[in-house]
């Protein structure tokens, strides 16, 4: 395998965790390269459901090492809660987790500021999970951030920490009318956290490249999807990091020369959480039906996802940006029972046909649809492509042709074994 990369091709929630879990049996090390506890990955194994927010889902395999990369922002309370939750279910994770020493630390004041920003009257509402992710990334970019390795340096406590806490206190008091940060309590907390983290921290770029050179198989996984990428998504309604191939390299420290496969996870329809444009969105009873049969509710927040028909230009956009070599098509089973399945095969914008996803005036886009005959059969137990209903096969092959990237896996149910491998 070498180094393989899994990216979401839509607005997240494409089913990345399931394929990661499926491929983890042949993987030595799994690296989460960006994002924080705002993302939720759900895996079902032997009828039991597991939800992950920070730790890669490959932790379910007892020999797999899981790395939290330097491109992440890590809430330590959420991390240790997740570790303890796994251990309560009989999964020993503590000895198999490595944390990049250049990953950024997410603290309570990040979450408080995130909540306050979303509540500003007449402010810009993005629809964040209010977990402080964007605020923490903002501190990283503005050089007010705290990295994991800082906690092991005495100079940090003496020189940088007082300045950081003083600045953040002024923001909380003067902008949001909150109480200042208790500097003494915060320092005490960080010093105790340093003791808990000591055994986890590694120089991730060195560690990963040495392991790759020794012949280990590595899988890079991100959170969210390409359309939420800070640079290539539907800005400003995006996440605060780069879930795309570029973000995988900077967030892990792995060289692009090591990449062998870039696998795009693509849902057979489209969903989105939060605000922002969504050209193929459907509403009313039709949307409620698709949401119900697809169980489209956030694994982190529980809020209902917006739903819509498959959008070819979105996935083509992802294929270009990420250099996709293959597609894993998920939730095909959800479309069973439809008489007609719609696919947006292109756009019109201001009266002209365009063959790309625009970066502006997205609200002016009109999808051009092609309708496909559906199927009534339950396909959740199907094990081979040829055993799928004729119309399901036609649908998959048509998507493959539209996108220009081969479909190598099809998911027909939530379980690990409900996966069809092609080619």
ZICORDA-V576326 format. One record per residue. N is the residue number from 1. RES is the residue in one letter. PHI is phi in degrees with one decimal (999 if undefined). PSI is psi in whole degrees, 0 to 359 (none if undefined). BURIAL is b if it has 9 or more other C-alpha atoms within 8 Angstrom, else e. Layout:
n:res:phi:psi:burial
N:RES:PHI:PSI:BURIAL
N:RES:PHI:PSI:BURIAL
//
This chain:
n:res:phi:psi:burial
1:X:999:321:e
2:X:67.0:234:b
3:X:-114.4:120:b
4:X:-113.5:150:b
5:X:-125.0:134:b
6:X:-114.0:125:b
7:X:-128.3:149:b
8:X:-81.6:139:b
9:X:-101.4:354:b
10:X:-120.2:229:b
11:X:-102.1:33:b
12:X:86.4:176:b
13:X:60.1:30:b
14:X:-82.4:349:b
15:X:103.5:29:b
16:X:-59.9:319:b
17:X:-62.2:325:b
18:X:-66.1:316:b
19:X:-69.8:324:b
20:X:-58.9:314:b
21:X:-61.8:318:b
22:X:-61.9:319:e
23:X:-84.2:346:e
24:X:-66.5:338:b
25:X:-61.8:336:e
26:X:-108.3:17:e
27:X:-118.5:138:b
28:X:-88.1:321:b
29:X:-136.4:132:b
30:X:-115.8:133:b
31:X:-119.6:121:b
32:X:-88.4:123:b
33:X:-106.4:350:b
34:X:-159.3:174:b
35:X:82.3:187:b
36:X:-147.1:211:b
37:X:-81.1:11:b
38:X:-77.6:344:b
39:X:-98.6:147:b
40:X:-128.4:125:b
41:X:-111.5:128:b
42:X:-113.7:132:b
43:X:-128.8:140:b
44:X:-117.0:122:b
45:X:-128.6:124:b
46:X:52.4:40:e
47:X:79.3:0:e
48:X:-106.5:134:e
49:X:-99.1:134:e
50:X:-122.2:136:e
51:X:-117.7:127:b
52:X:-116.9:143:b
53:X:-118.8:324:b
54:X:-122.8:321:b
55:X:-83.5:133:b
56:X:-56.8:144:b
57:X:-67.2:344:b
58:X:-64.4:352:b
59:X:-61.8:343:b
60:X:-67.7:341:e
61:X:-88.4:125:e
62:X:-64.9:342:e
63:X:-101.8:354:e
64:X:-80.2:132:b
65:X:-88.5:137:b
66:X:-116.8:126:b
67:X:-113.2:130:b
68:X:-96.4:109:b
69:X:-77.4:170:b
70:X:-68.4:344:b
71:X:-82.9:0:b
72:X:-89.2:161:b
73:X:-117.7:120:b
74:X:-114.1:121:b
75:X:-84.4:109:b
76:X:-63.8:328:e
77:X:-65.3:317:e
78:X:-65.7:323:b
79:X:-64.6:309:b
80:X:-70.2:331:e
81:X:-65.0:320:e
82:X:-67.3:319:b
83:X:-61.2:314:b
84:X:-65.2:324:e
85:X:-64.9:319:e
86:X:-63.7:316:b
87:X:-64.7:327:b
88:X:-67.5:341:e
89:X:-100.1:13:e
90:X:83.3:15:e
91:X:-107.5:111:b
92:X:-80.1:112:e
93:X:-114.5:333:b
94:X:-54.8:318:e
95:X:-79.9:354:e
96:X:-112.7:12:b
97:X:-107.3:133:b
98:X:-121.1:140:b
99:X:-121.3:127:b
100:X:-62.7:132:b
101:X:-72.3:351:b
102:X:-101.6:7:b
103:X:-69.2:149:b
104:X:-92.7:147:b
105:X:-92.7:128:b
106:X:-100.7:125:b
107:X:-116.1:168:e
108:X:-55.2:326:e
109:X:-68.1:335:b
110:X:-64.2:316:b
111:X:-67.3:321:b
112:X:-63.6:315:b
113:X:-64.8:321:b
114:X:-58.9:314:b
115:X:-61.7:313:b
116:X:-64.5:322:b
117:X:-65.6:322:e
118:X:-70.5:341:b
119:X:-98.6:2:e
120:X:-63.5:125:e
121:X:-58.1:132:e
122:X:59.7:21:e
123:X:-85.3:179:e
124:X:-85.0:109:e
125:X:-92.6:119:e
126:X:-94.2:333:b
127:X:86.4:40:e
128:X:-71.6:169:e
129:X:-81.5:359:e
130:X:61.6:34:b
131:X:-105.8:11:b
132:X:83.4:9:b
133:X:-63.2:306:b
134:X:-63.0:323:b
135:X:-66.0:319:b
136:X:-65.8:316:b
137:X:-63.3:324:b
138:X:-60.9:318:e
139:X:-63.4:323:b
140:X:-60.8:311:b
141:X:-66.2:323:e
142:X:-85.7:4:e
143:X:65.6:28:e
144:X:-105.1:8:e
145:X:-79.1:163:b
146:X:-119.9:121:e
147:X:-95.4:157:b
148:X:-54.7:316:b
149:X:-65.1:337:b
150:X:-58.2:327:e
151:X:-66.4:345:b
152:X:-96.6:3:e
153:X:-110.6:122:e
154:X:-64.9:326:e
155:X:-60.3:328:e
156:X:-61.2:313:b
157:X:-65.7:328:b
158:X:-83.4:324:e
159:X:-109.6:304:e
160:X:-83.4:318:b
161:X:-57.9:314:b
162:X:-58.1:322:b
163:X:-68.6:319:e
164:X:-63.1:312:b
165:X:-68.2:325:b
166:X:-64.6:316:b
167:X:-65.3:313:e
168:X:-65.3:327:b
169:X:-64.6:319:b
170:X:-63.2:321:b
171:X:-63.3:313:b
172:X:-62.6:318:b
173:X:-75.0:309:b
174:X:-82.0:332:e
175:X:-97.3:318:e
176:X:-111.7:358:b
177:X:67.7:27:e
178:X:-98.7:173:e
179:X:-75.0:151:e
180:X:-68.9:163:e
181:X:-74.4:137:b
182:X:-78.0:101:e
183:X:-63.5:319:e
184:X:-65.1:316:e
185:X:-66.3:322:e
186:X:-65.4:317:b
187:X:-63.1:318:b
188:X:-60.3:317:e
189:X:-63.3:315:e
190:X:-65.9:323:b
191:X:-67.0:322:b
192:X:-69.6:325:e
193:X:-65.3:322:b
194:X:-57.4:321:b
195:X:-66.0:322:e
196:X:-70.7:331:e
197:X:-90.1:343:e
198:X:-48.9:315:e
199:X:-75.4:352:e
200:X:-98.1:333:e
201:X:-76.8:137:b
202:X:-141.2:158:b
203:X:-79.0:99:b
204:X:-66.5:322:b
205:X:-63.0:314:b
206:X:-62.9:311:e
207:X:-57.6:310:b
208:X:-68.0:317:b
209:X:-67.2:326:b
210:X:-67.7:320:e
211:X:-68.2:321:b
212:X:-63.8:317:b
213:X:-62.5:333:e
214:X:-83.6:358:e
215:X:101.9:8:e
216:X:-72.7:147:b
217:X:-89.7:129:b
218:X:-123.8:138:b
219:X:-120.9:125:b
220:X:-98.0:129:b
221:X:-128.6:141:b
222:X:-114.7:179:b
223:X:-114.2:165:b
224:X:58.9:205:b
225:X:-146.9:174:b
226:X:-57.5:323:b
227:X:-74.2:356:b
228:X:-107.4:8:b
229:X:-63.6:140:b
230:X:-59.1:327:b
231:X:-100.8:326:e
232:X:-112.6:3:b
233:X:-93.2:193:b
234:X:-84.8:68:b
235:X:-59.0:139:b
236:X:-89.1:6:e
237:X:-87.8:67:b
238:X:-136.7:175:b
239:X:-83.3:181:b
240:X:-101.9:14:b
241:X:-144.0:186:b
242:X:-111.7:101:b
243:X:-75.8:359:b
244:X:-86.9:182:b
245:X:-57.2:318:b
246:X:-59.2:318:b
247:X:-67.0:330:b
248:X:-65.8:322:b
249:X:-73.2:313:b
250:X:-71.7:331:b
251:X:-82.5:348:b
252:X:-115.4:330:b
253:X:84.8:11:b
254:X:-86.8:138:b
255:X:-72.1:146:e
256:X:-61.9:335:e
257:X:-67.0:341:e
258:X:-84.6:343:e
259:X:-67.7:132:b
260:X:-111.4:315:e
261:X:-127.9:140:b
262:X:-120.2:107:b
263:X:-100.0:122:b
264:X:-94.5:123:b
265:X:-88.9:125:b
266:X:-133.8:118:b
267:X:-74.5:150:b
268:X:-72.0:353:b
269:X:-139.3:198:b
270:X:-133.2:143:b
271:X:-133.8:162:b
272:X:-153.4:146:b
273:X:-115.0:140:b
274:X:88.7:190:b
275:X:-80.7:172:e
276:X:119.2:164:e
277:X:-67.3:150:e
278:X:-155.7:86:e
279:X:-56.6:324:b
280:X:-102.1:18:b
281:X:-61.1:141:b
282:X:-115.1:159:b
283:X:-132.5:176:e
284:X:68.5:211:e
285:X:-62.5:324:e
286:X:-61.6:317:e
287:X:-68.0:320:b
288:X:-64.6:323:b
289:X:-64.4:311:e
290:X:-63.6:321:b
291:X:-63.1:320:b
292:X:-70.5:311:e
293:X:-70.4:333:e
294:X:-91.2:358:e
295:X:51.2:52:e
296:X:-90.6:78:b
297:X:-134.3:137:b
298:X:-58.5:133:b
299:X:-75.5:343:b
300:X:-94.2:315:e
301:X:-105.3:337:e
302:X:79.8:358:e
303:X:-76.6:148:e
304:X:-64.9:139:b
305:X:-86.4:148:b
306:X:-73.0:146:b
307:X:-130.1:155:b
308:X:-163.8:175:b
309:X:-77.4:160:b
310:X:-57.4:136:b
311:X:-118.9:107:b
312:X:-63.0:318:b
313:X:-64.4:328:b
314:X:-61.5:314:b
315:X:-75.8:326:b
316:X:-60.9:317:b
317:X:-56.3:315:b
318:X:-65.6:320:b
319:X:-62.4:320:b
320:X:-66.1:311:e
321:X:-67.5:320:e
322:X:-92.8:345:b
323:X:67.6:46:b
324:X:-60.1:137:b
325:X:-105.8:342:b
326:X:-159.9:165:b
327:X:-122.5:139:b
328:X:-111.4:114:b
329:X:-94.2:120:b
330:X:-110.0:161:b
331:X:59.3:31:b
332:X:-62.2:328:b
333:X:-62.7:332:b
334:X:-63.6:332:b
335:X:-82.1:355:b
336:X:-62.3:137:b
337:X:104.4:347:e
338:X:-81.3:138:b
339:X:-72.6:320:e
340:X:-135.2:136:e
341:X:-117.3:128:b
342:X:-95.6:146:b
343:X:-135.4:127:b
344:X:-82.0:113:b
345:X:-97.2:356:b
346:X:-179.0:185:b
347:X:-131.7:154:b
348:X:-115.8:137:b
349:X:-133.6:118:b
350:X:54.2:43:e
351:X:83.8:0:e
352:X:-119.6:141:e
353:X:-74.7:130:e
354:X:-123.2:148:e
355:X:-116.0:44:e
356:X:-160.2:165:b
357:X:-87.3:120:e
358:X:-73.8:156:e
359:X:-98.2:356:e
360:X:-147.0:163:e
361:X:52.1:38:e
362:X:-64.9:330:b
363:X:-65.7:344:e
364:X:-89.4:0:e
365:X:-77.4:136:b
366:X:-117.1:118:e
367:X:-67.4:145:b
368:X:-103.5:116:b
369:X:-99.7:149:b
370:X:-124.2:133:e
371:X:-97.8:139:e
372:X:-120.7:142:b
373:X:-67.5:138:e
374:X:-87.0:194:b
375:X:-142.2:153:b
376:X:-102.2:343:e
377:X:-69.0:148:e
378:X:-79.9:118:e
379:X:-103.8:8:b
380:X:-64.5:340:e
381:X:-102.9:4:e
382:X:-71.4:138:b
383:X:-112.4:347:e
384:X:-137.1:154:b
385:X:-60.7:318:b
386:X:-66.6:342:e
387:X:-89.2:355:e
388:X:-70.3:153:b
389:X:-57.4:151:b
390:X:-54.3:316:e
391:X:-69.9:330:b
392:X:-68.9:319:b
393:X:-62.9:317:b
394:X:-62.4:319:e
395:X:-61.0:312:b
396:X:-62.9:312:b
397:X:-64.8:327:e
398:X:-68.3:317:e
399:X:-61.6:317:b
400:X:-59.1:317:b
401:X:-66.4:316:e
402:X:-61.1:315:e
403:X:-75.2:323:b
404:X:84.2:19:e
405:X:-132.0:135:b
406:X:-67.7:140:e
407:X:-85.5:122:b
408:X:-110.4:340:b
409:X:-137.7:146:b
410:X:-131.0:127:b
411:X:-96.8:128:b
412:X:-119.7:20:b
413:X:174.2:168:b
414:X:-75.0:339:b
415:X:-73.8:158:b
416:X:-58.0:323:b
417:X:-86.6:359:e
418:X:-91.9:54:b
419:X:-133.9:129:b
420:X:-101.9:126:b
421:X:-101.7:130:b
422:X:-108.9:155:b
423:X:54.5:none:e
//
